[in-house]
Amino acid sequence: MTESLYERLGATAGITQLANDLVDLHMANPAISPRFTKSDPVKMKMVQLHFSLQVLVVLRYMKARVCWLRTGE
């Protein structure tokens, strides 16, 4: 069986790094950083991490559901 998307992204450590990098890039982008001037970067990183993990759970569920619909198993 192939690795899951979660595993390919580096599990929790890799996804945490992705979430942190995403927030850092948003904070450094002059076009959108003014929107986040009053935001706490640590909290933003935690929220992004939780959101990313929830998306992966939903994607896994949807994949299982599609497989079930195709095979009836």
Backbone as a printed PyTorch tensor [residue, N CA C, xyz], in Angstrom:
tensor([[[  0.8420,  -1.1850,   0.0000],
         [  0.0000,   0.0000,   0.0000],
         [  0.8830,   1.2440,   0.0000]],

        [[  0.4490,   2.2680,  -0.6820],
         [  1.2260,   3.4960,  -0.7530],
         [  1.0560,   4.3150,   0.5180]],

        [[  1.9840,   5.1970,   0.7270],
         [  1.9200,   6.0810,   1.8930],
         [  0.7300,   7.0290,   1.7640]],

        [[  0.1630,   7.3820,   2.8850],
         [ -0.9350,   8.3550,   2.8810],
         [ -0.3680,   9.7510,   2.6470]],

        [[ -1.2480,  10.6690,   2.3090],
         [ -0.8360,  12.0610,   2.1330],
         [ -0.2290,  12.5930,   3.4280]],

        [[ -0.8150,  12.2330,   4.5440],
         [ -0.2940,  12.6310,   5.8600],
         [  1.1630,  12.2000,   6.0050]],

        [[  1.4540,  10.9520,   5.6490],
         [  2.8280,  10.4310,   5.7530],
         [  3.7510,  11.1050,   4.7480]],

        [[  3.2560,  11.3290,   3.5390],
         [  4.0930,  11.9780,   2.5130],
         [  4.4250,  13.4100,   2.8730]],

        [[  3.5460,  14.0700,   3.6380],
         [  3.8170,  15.4440,   4.0700],
         [  4.7270,  15.5040,   5.2920]],

        [[  5.0980,  14.3520,   5.8120],
         [  6.0300,  14.3270,   6.9410],
         [  5.3590,  14.1440,   8.2820]],

        [[  4.1380,  13.6260,   8.2820],
         [  3.3720,  13.4040,   9.5030],
         [  3.2070,  14.7360,  10.2500]],

        [[  3.0020,  14.6800,  11.5390],
         [  2.7180,  15.9020,  12.2960],
         [  3.8650,  16.9020,  12.2320]],

        [[  5.0960,  16.4310,  12.2870],
         [  6.2470,  17.3500,  12.2570],
         [  6.3190,  18.0890,  10.9220]],

        [[  6.1310,  17.3750,   9.8330],
         [  6.1870,  18.0010,   8.5170],
         [  5.0480,  18.9730,   8.2910]],

        [[  3.8500,  18.5990,   8.7330],
         [  2.6860,  19.4660,   8.5570],
         [  2.8070,  20.6990,   9.4530]],

        [[  3.3790,  20.5290,  10.6300],
         [  3.6330,  21.6760,  11.5080],
         [  4.5710,  22.6580,  10.8260]],

        [[  5.6170,  22.1520,  10.2150],
         [  6.5700,  23.0270,   9.5080],
         [  5.8980,  23.7330,   8.3410]],

        [[  5.0560,  23.0100,   7.6030],
         [  4.3240,  23.6310,   6.4930],
         [  3.4140,  24.7500,   6.9960]],

        [[  2.6990,  24.5000,   8.0870],
         [  1.8110,  25.5180,   8.6570],
         [  2.6130,  26.7380,   9.1090]],

        [[  3.7350,  26.5090,   9.7700],
         [  4.5810,  27.6180,  10.2320],
         [  5.1200,  28.4200,   9.0510]],

        [[  5.5800,  27.7220,   8.0310],
         [  6.1080,  28.4030,   6.8410],
         [  5.0310,  29.2260,   6.1500]],

        [[  3.8210,  28.6740,   6.0770],
         [  2.7240,  29.3890,   5.4310],
         [  2.4160,  30.6930,   6.1610]],

        [[  2.3410,  30.6300,   7.4770],
         [  2.0690,  31.8380,   8.2590],
         [  3.2190,  32.8270,   8.1090]],

        [[  4.4550,  32.3540,   8.1660],
         [  5.6120,  33.2480,   8.0050],
         [  5.5930,  33.9410,   6.6460]],

        [[  5.2390,  33.2150,   5.6010],
         [  5.1660,  33.8000,   4.2590],
         [  4.0560,  34.8490,   4.1780]],

        [[  2.9310,  34.5740,   4.8120],
         [  1.8470,  35.5580,   4.8250],
         [  2.2590,  36.8190,   5.5820]],

        [[  2.9420,  36.6340,   6.6960],
         [  3.3680,  37.7880,   7.4910],
         [  4.4370,  38.6160,   6.7690]],

        [[  5.2190,  37.9840,   5.9110],
         [  6.2850,  38.6860,   5.1860],
         [  5.8090,  39.2820,   3.8640]],

        [[  4.6250,  38.9220,   3.4260],
         [  4.1120,  39.3990,   2.1460],
         [  3.5020,  40.7910,   2.3290]],

        [[  4.0980,  41.8290,   1.7100],
         [  3.6040,  43.1860,   1.9360],
         [  2.1820,  43.4140,   1.4270]],

        [[  1.7330,  42.5830,   0.5030],
         [  0.3820,  42.7560,  -0.0340],
         [ -0.6930,  42.3110,   0.9570]],

        [[ -0.3930,  41.3370,   1.7920],
         [ -1.4170,  40.8370,   2.7150],
         [ -1.0530,  40.9610,   4.1930]],

        [[  0.1960,  41.2750,   4.5030],
         [  0.5990,  41.3470,   5.9130],
         [ -0.1520,  42.4090,   6.7190]],

        [[ -0.5860,  43.5440,   6.1240],
         [ -1.3370,  44.5040,   6.9360],
         [ -2.6090,  43.9090,   7.5670]],

        [[ -3.1670,  42.9070,   6.9080],
         [ -4.3740,  42.2690,   7.4440],
         [ -4.0910,  41.5440,   8.7620]],

        [[ -2.8420,  41.1710,   8.9770],
         [ -2.4800,  40.3660,  10.1410],
         [ -1.6930,  41.1390,  11.2020]],

        [[ -1.6690,  42.4530,  11.1330],
         [ -0.8400,  43.2390,  12.0620],
         [ -1.2400,  43.0530,  13.5240]],

        [[ -2.5220,  42.8370,  13.7930],
         [ -2.9790,  42.6680,  15.1740],
         [ -3.0720,  41.1980,  15.5760]],

        [[ -2.6350,  40.3130,  14.7100],
         [ -2.7400,  38.8760,  14.9740],
         [ -1.5020,  38.3470,  15.6880]],

        [[ -1.7150,  37.3290,  16.4840],
         [ -0.6310,  36.6520,  17.1830],
         [ -0.0980,  35.5410,  16.2710]],

        [[  1.1570,  35.6550,  15.7920],
         [  1.7000,  34.6520,  14.8700],
         [  1.6940,  33.2340,  15.4360]],

        [[  1.9320,  33.0850,  16.7310],
         [  1.9400,  31.7420,  17.3360],
         [  0.5410,  31.1380,  17.2640]],

        [[ -0.4630,  31.9260,  17.5800],
         [ -1.8430,  31.4370,  17.5080],
         [ -2.2250,  31.1380,  16.0590]],

        [[ -1.8120,  31.9960,  15.1380],
         [ -2.1110,  31.7590,  13.7190],
         [ -1.5040,  30.4400,  13.2460]],

        [[ -0.2950,  30.1500,  13.6890],
         [  0.3690,  28.9050,  13.2920],
         [ -0.3770,  27.6990,  13.8480]],

        [[ -0.8580,  27.7980,  15.0780],
         [ -1.5980,  26.6980,  15.6890],
         [ -2.9290,  26.4850,  14.9610]],

        [[ -3.6090,  27.5690,  14.6430],
         [ -4.8810,  27.4660,  13.9230],
         [ -4.6510,  26.8480,  12.5430]],

        [[ -3.6050,  27.2800,  11.8610],
         [ -3.2980,  26.7280,  10.5380],
         [ -2.9640,  25.2450,  10.6300]],

        [[ -2.2330,  24.8490,  11.6500],
         [ -1.9030,  23.4380,  11.8390],
         [ -3.1770,  22.6220,  12.0500]],

        [[ -4.0560,  23.0730,  12.9250],
         [ -5.3000,  22.3410,  13.1870],
         [ -6.1590,  22.2620,  11.9420]],

        [[ -6.2420,  23.3530,  11.1990],
         [ -7.0200,  23.3510,   9.9590],
         [ -6.4460,  22.3410,   8.9690]],

        [[ -5.1380,  22.3440,   8.8050],
         [ -4.4930,  21.4280,   7.8610],
         [ -4.7360,  19.9750,   8.2460]],

        [[ -4.6300,  19.6650,   9.5240],
         [ -4.8720,  18.2970,   9.9720],
         [ -6.3290,  17.8920,   9.7650]],

        [[ -7.2470,  18.8110,   9.9840],
         [ -8.6600,  18.5100,   9.7570],
         [ -8.9380,  18.2560,   8.2810]],

        [[ -8.3090,  19.0180,   7.4040],
         [ -8.4750,  18.8070,   5.9640],
         [ -7.9960,  17.4100,   5.5950]],

        [[ -6.8780,  16.9920,   6.1360],
         [ -6.3620,  15.6540,   5.8390],
         [ -7.3170,  14.5620,   6.3150]],

        [[ -7.9440,  14.7640,   7.4590],
         [ -8.9170,  13.7840,   7.9550],
         [-10.1080,  13.7070,   6.9960]],

        [[-10.5910,  14.8470,   6.5600],
         [-11.7250,  14.8680,   5.6390],
         [-11.3430,  14.2120,   4.3110]],

        [[-10.1590,  14.5080,   3.8020],
         [ -9.7210,  13.8970,   2.5440],
         [ -9.6260,  12.3840,   2.6690]],

        [[ -9.1390,  11.9170,   3.8060],
         [ -9.0380,  10.4710,   4.0120],
         [-10.4280,   9.8390,   4.0550]],

        [[-11.3520,  10.4880,   4.7340],
         [-12.7250,   9.9930,   4.7930],
         [-13.3420,   9.9550,   3.3980]],

        [[-13.1460,  11.0430,   2.6380],
         [-13.7310,  11.1110,   1.2990],
         [-13.1490,  10.0290,   0.3960]],

        [[-11.8620,   9.7740,   0.5080],
         [-11.2330,   8.7300,  -0.2920],
         [-11.8190,   7.3690,   0.0590]],

        [[-11.9940,   7.1080,   1.3470],
         [-12.5760,   5.8440,   1.7770],
         [-14.0120,   5.7230,   1.2860]],

        [[-14.7290,   6.8050,   1.3340],
         [-16.1360,   6.8000,   0.8840],
         [-16.2210,   6.5280,  -0.6090]],

        [[-15.3650,   7.1470,  -1.3960],
         [-15.3520,   6.9250,  -2.8470],
         [-15.0100,   5.4760,  -3.1480]],

        [[-14.0370,   4.9290,  -2.4490],
         [-13.6770,   3.5110,  -2.6430],
         [-14.8600,   2.6190,  -2.3030]],

        [[-15.5780,   2.9320,  -1.2240],
         [-16.7260,   2.1490,  -0.8330],
         [-17.8290,   2.2330,  -1.8810]],

        [[-18.0460,   3.4210,  -2.4180],
         [-19.0840,   3.6000,  -3.4380],
         [-18.7480,   2.8190,  -4.7120]],

        [[-17.4700,   2.7870,  -5.0560],
         [-17.0470,   2.0730,  -6.2680],
         [-17.1250,   0.5590,  -6.1090]],

        [[-16.7480,   0.0800,  -4.9440],
         [-16.6450,  -1.3690,  -4.7570],
         [-17.7820,  -1.9610,  -3.9370]],

        [[-18.4590,  -1.1300,  -3.1790],
         [-19.5040,  -1.6160,  -2.2950],
         [-18.9760,  -2.2740,  -1.0390]],

        [[-17.6780,  -2.1350,  -0.7910],
         [-17.0600,  -2.7370,   0.3910],
         [-16.7540,  -1.6920,   1.4380]]])
